[in-house]
């Protein structure tokens, strides 16, 4: 079982998203990038979505994309365990969001799907 937010885990999330029909349909005309930064461990990944294809790439710490979500390992773990959703984590200050608020609200359901997949992929903390 992969350690949460390790490169192995993130590649499993990528594979799960690529096989997810709901995700593929929702992103078939979307082009964006989202940075997931674990601020206290230096783990950073950028998820690139283009016309239904989704890839993750390990990047230098605190990377940026069109959207960025920055938070501690503990905060990300709570999202992955389903103890808090991404929107609540941002509103509570557990995750910091960078990017267009208007645009992220348009993509809200898509980002919720990413969090659902992150919860479903087997992992250890």
PyMOL commands that set and color helices and strands:
alter all, ss='L'
color gray80, all
select helices_A, chain A and resi 7-19+21-26+73-81+86-91+101-106+108-120
alter helices_A, ss='H'
color red, helices_A
select strands_A, chain A and resi 31-38+43-50+53-58+67-71+95-98
alter strands_A, ss='S'
color yellow, strands_A
deselect
rebuild
show_as cartoon
